[in-house]
Amino acid sequence: QVQLVESGGGLVQAGDSLRLSCAASGRTFIYYVLGWFRQASGTEHEFVARISSRGLSITYASSVKGRFTISRDNAKKTVYLQMNNLNPEDTAVYYCVAGRTNSDYSGSYEYWGQGTQVTVSS
């Protein structure tokens, strides 16, 4: 069992940066693939980024590649999403996820956080 709690969302202006954090509980945290999805109002969950259990494999959505960086600290049981050069299209609720397979599909992830709102004004 893994529980995930996100933090770090907020209201920023276009071009600003934010860092999201996701604190996890559970002894098997280190074995899970961790990722971030986002959901804008009226849309489905969109894959953002994922990182393998040891951090050796990282994948980004094309819409955030070069601007966002995912990382994890297994000792602290935390995964991060550094978001730079934000734009209004990044406005969404961001969810931290954990699963057992490297996948861009939301249904592959067993555990979800409660989400944190990121709003980017123009």
C-alpha positions in Angstrom: 0.0 0.0 0.0 1.3 3.4 -0.9 -0.2 6.8 0.1 0.7 9.9 -1.8 0.4 13.5 -0.7 1.2 16.4 -3.1 2.2 19.9 -2.2 3.6 23.0 -3.9 0.8 24.1 -6.2 -0.3 27.6 -6.5 -1.0 30.7 -8.7 1.8 32.0 -10.8 2.4 34.1 -13.8 3.5 32.9 -17.3 7.2 32.3 -17.3 7.4 31.6 -13.6 8.5 28.3 -12.0 7.0 26.0 -9.4 8.2 22.8 -7.8 5.7 20.2 -6.8 6.5 17.6 -4.2 4.8 14.3 -3.4 5.5 12.6 -0.1 4.8 8.8 0.0 4.3 6.3 2.7 4.7 2.6 2.5 7.7 0.3 2.7 7.6 -0.7 -0.9 7.9 2.8 -2.3 11.3 2.2 -3.8 9.9 -0.5 -6.1 7.3 1.7 -7.8 7.4 3.7 -10.9 6.4 7.3 -10.0 4.8 9.8 -12.2 2.7 12.9 -12.6 -0.5 13.4 -14.5 -2.6 16.5 -14.8 -6.2 17.2 -15.5 -7.4 20.5 -16.8 -11.1 21.4 -16.3 -13.3 19.4 -18.6 -10.6 17.1 -19.9 -9.2 13.7 -19.1 -6.0 12.9 -17.2 -2.9 13.8 -19.2 0.4 12.1 -18.8 3.2 14.6 -17.7 6.2 12.6 -16.7 7.4 9.4 -15.1 10.5 8.0 -13.4 11.5 4.4 -12.9 12.1 2.9 -9.5 15.9 3.6 -9.5 15.6 6.8 -11.5 17.4 5.3 -14.6 14.5 5.8 -17.0 12.6 9.1 -17.3 10.0 10.0 -19.8 8.2 13.3 -20.5 5.2 14.4 -22.4 6.2 16.4 -25.5 4.3 19.3 -24.2 6.5 19.7 -21.1 9.9 18.3 -22.3 12.7 20.8 -21.8 10.6 22.7 -19.2 9.7 20.2 -16.6 12.1 17.9 -14.6 11.0 14.9 -12.6 13.2 13.4 -9.9 12.9 11.2 -6.9 14.6 10.8 -3.5 14.0 7.2 -2.3 15.5 7.9 1.1 13.0 10.7 1.7 10.2 8.8 -0.2 9.5 11.8 -2.2 9.1 12.6 -5.9 9.4 16.1 -7.3 8.3 17.9 -10.4 10.3 21.1 -11.2 8.3 23.2 -13.6 9.9 26.0 -15.4 8.7 28.6 -17.9 5.1 27.8 -17.1 2.4 28.9 -19.5 -1.4 29.1 -19.1 -1.8 25.8 -20.9 -0.1 24.2 -17.9 -3.1 25.2 -15.7 -4.5 22.0 -14.2 -4.8 19.8 -11.1 -1.5 17.8 -10.9 -1.6 14.3 -9.5 1.2 12.2 -8.2 0.9 8.5 -9.1 2.6 5.2 -8.3 2.5 2.0 -10.3 4.4 -1.1 -11.1 5.0 -0.6 -14.9 6.5 2.1 -17.0 3.5 3.5 -18.7 2.0 6.7 -20.0 -1.5 5.3 -19.4 -3.3 6.5 -16.4 -5.0 3.2 -15.8 -1.6 1.6 -15.2 -1.1 3.4 -11.9 -2.6 1.9 -8.8 -2.1 4.8 -6.4 -3.0 8.5 -6.8 -2.6 11.5 -4.6 -5.4 14.0 -4.0 -4.0 16.5 -6.5 -2.7 20.0 -6.2 -3.9 22.9 -8.3 -1.5 24.8 -10.5 -2.9 28.0 -12.1 -0.8 30.0 -14.6 -2.0 33.5 -15.5 -1.1 35.2 -18.7 
